[in-house]
Amino acid sequence: MPAGLQKLGAIVTAVEAYQTVPSSVTGAEIQKVFAKGIDGIYFYSPSAVQSFFKKIKGISVDLKRVKFFTIGK
């Protein structure tokens, strides 16, 4: 977007206000939490959803009874 605004003559100063940092939680740790029982998971960003599903890929977790919650749409 900055390049598009600059083409229109705007002076743009890019400021990084948000940075996605990968979680250090492993799939095995997630699996242990599920083994204890879990009712729901609250995600704060689309990248958190993507990260969660990448981490559980290939491990045994039952998502049928888990409710998922997110901020926004």
Backbone bond lengths (Angstrom), bond angles and torsions (degrees), N, CA, C in turn:
res aa  C-N    CA-C-N  psi(-1)  N-CA   C-N-CA  omega(-1)  CA-C   N-CA-C  phi
1 M - - - 1.430 - - 1.524 112.26 -
2 P 1.332 119.51 -39.78 1.468 118.27 179.16 1.532 112.91 -54.58
3 A 1.321 117.66 -40.75 1.467 120.34 -178.53 1.524 111.03 -63.18
4 G 1.332 115.90 -40.29 1.464 120.12 178.81 1.515 112.19 -63.85
5 L 1.319 115.65 -41.06 1.472 119.60 178.07 1.525 111.22 -66.95
6 Q 1.339 116.54 -39.41 1.467 120.30 179.18 1.528 110.64 -64.06
7 K 1.322 117.11 -37.27 1.470 120.27 177.42 1.520 111.35 -62.05
8 L 1.326 115.89 -28.55 1.461 120.33 178.78 1.522 112.65 -86.24
9 G 1.351 116.57 1.87 1.449 121.31 175.87 1.517 115.42 99.60
10 A 1.326 117.33 3.13 1.467 119.91 -179.29 1.528 110.23 -77.96
11 I 1.319 115.13 148.29 1.463 121.23 171.18 1.526 105.80 -92.76
12 V 1.322 116.21 119.80 1.466 120.83 -172.22 1.521 110.70 -115.49
13 T 1.315 116.29 130.92 1.464 122.67 171.37 1.522 106.53 -117.96
14 A 1.316 116.57 110.76 1.466 120.96 -178.99 1.525 109.33 -80.37
15 V 1.324 116.03 129.94 1.456 122.23 178.95 1.523 107.91 -126.06
16 E 1.328 116.37 123.67 1.460 120.02 178.98 1.521 108.62 -81.75
17 A 1.339 116.25 113.21 1.458 120.97 -177.51 1.519 112.17 -106.13
18 Y 1.317 117.08 -11.19 1.452 121.13 -176.37 1.526 107.84 -147.04
19 Q 1.289 116.49 135.94 1.455 120.37 179.61 1.524 108.78 -134.68
20 T 1.321 116.25 127.55 1.462 120.89 177.60 1.515 108.48 -83.82
21 V 1.324 115.49 124.95 1.460 121.70 179.76 1.527 107.78 -119.67
22 P 1.324 118.02 126.61 1.465 119.78 -179.28 1.530 112.04 -60.42
23 S 1.320 115.66 141.45 1.459 121.48 178.27 1.524 110.19 -71.39
24 S 1.322 116.03 145.68 1.462 120.11 177.98 1.526 111.72 -89.21
25 V 1.334 117.31 -3.05 1.463 121.62 179.35 1.533 108.61 -69.60
26 T 1.324 115.49 135.14 1.469 119.77 -179.18 1.528 110.43 -95.33
27 G 1.323 115.00 164.66 1.455 120.33 175.71 1.520 111.21 -60.55
28 A 1.321 117.26 -37.83 1.467 121.20 178.46 1.529 111.37 -62.80
29 E 1.321 117.24 -38.51 1.469 121.00 177.59 1.531 110.73 -66.41
30 I 1.306 116.25 -40.27 1.462 120.43 176.91 1.526 109.86 -62.76
31 Q 1.313 116.20 -42.31 1.458 121.05 179.60 1.534 111.19 -60.88
32 K 1.323 118.55 -38.73 1.468 122.39 177.55 1.531 110.87 -63.27
33 V 1.317 117.22 -40.44 1.463 120.92 178.70 1.531 109.70 -64.24
34 F 1.315 116.69 -43.34 1.461 120.47 178.88 1.528 111.20 -64.11
35 A 1.304 117.59 -35.14 1.466 121.52 179.57 1.531 111.14 -64.00
36 K 1.334 117.51 -30.67 1.470 122.13 178.92 1.522 110.95 -77.53
37 G 1.307 117.24 -21.98 1.458 122.44 -177.94 1.507 110.54 110.14
38 I 1.300 115.97 133.26 1.462 121.25 -177.56 1.530 108.60 -145.02
39 D 1.315 116.47 137.68 1.462 121.22 -179.05 1.524 112.81 -98.97
40 G 1.326 116.46 -35.37 1.453 119.11 -176.27 1.509 112.95 -160.37
41 I 1.313 114.55 161.51 1.468 122.28 178.25 1.522 107.57 -131.15
42 Y 1.333 116.07 131.84 1.456 122.25 179.00 1.527 108.43 -108.64
43 F 1.322 116.27 122.56 1.461 121.59 179.19 1.528 109.36 -106.37
44 Y 1.321 115.78 137.55 1.458 120.96 -178.23 1.524 113.89 -100.88
45 S 1.341 117.23 -5.75 1.459 119.52 179.79 1.522 109.78 -159.92
46 P 1.331 116.85 157.78 1.467 119.73 175.74 1.531 112.17 -59.54
47 S 1.328 116.91 -34.76 1.466 119.25 179.97 1.531 111.37 -67.38
48 A 1.337 117.18 -28.86 1.467 120.46 176.63 1.528 110.44 -67.39
49 V 1.319 117.04 -39.41 1.467 121.20 177.32 1.525 109.40 -62.93
50 Q 1.320 116.16 -48.37 1.468 120.68 -179.85 1.521 111.08 -60.15
51 S 1.309 117.55 -44.45 1.458 122.07 -179.82 1.523 111.24 -62.38
52 F 1.334 117.02 -44.61 1.462 121.16 179.96 1.529 110.74 -57.79
53 F 1.331 116.74 -49.64 1.463 118.98 -176.72 1.524 112.70 -69.95
54 K 1.316 118.20 -28.84 1.465 120.16 173.56 1.529 110.42 -67.11
55 K 1.340 116.30 -39.84 1.468 120.60 -177.33 1.521 112.87 -71.16
56 I 1.344 117.88 -30.02 1.469 118.44 -178.95 1.524 112.82 -91.76
57 K 1.311 116.79 -4.60 1.468 120.19 179.32 1.532 109.28 -60.12
58 G 1.321 115.62 124.56 1.457 120.20 176.90 1.523 114.78 88.98
59 I 1.338 118.26 -1.95 1.465 119.32 176.21 1.526 108.93 -114.48
60 S 1.301 116.13 162.29 1.457 121.64 -175.37 1.526 110.97 -91.02
61 V 1.334 116.11 105.00 1.463 121.91 172.36 1.525 107.29 -136.12
62 D 1.334 116.49 138.03 1.462 121.81 -179.75 1.525 109.29 -95.62
63 L 1.321 116.05 109.58 1.463 121.46 -177.01 1.534 112.48 -95.23
64 K 1.338 117.80 -1.17 1.465 120.82 -173.16 1.526 113.17 -61.34
65 R 1.314 117.96 -36.20 1.467 121.21 -176.44 1.533 113.36 -100.19
66 V 1.295 116.90 0.68 1.466 120.83 -176.83 1.528 110.04 -87.15
67 K 1.316 115.45 133.01 1.461 120.84 174.41 1.533 108.42 -94.42
68 F 1.310 116.51 138.31 1.454 122.09 -179.83 1.523 109.17 -109.70
69 F 1.322 116.37 135.99 1.459 122.86 -179.82 1.529 108.76 -127.46
70 T 1.334 116.36 145.13 1.464 121.01 178.61 1.525 110.43 -140.49
71 I 1.304 115.04 161.31 1.460 121.12 171.19 1.518 106.73 -88.99
72 G 1.276 117.90 136.22 1.466 121.19 177.87 1.502 112.20 84.14
73 K 1.324 115.38 -154.76 1.470 120.99 -175.46 1.495 111.39 -96.78
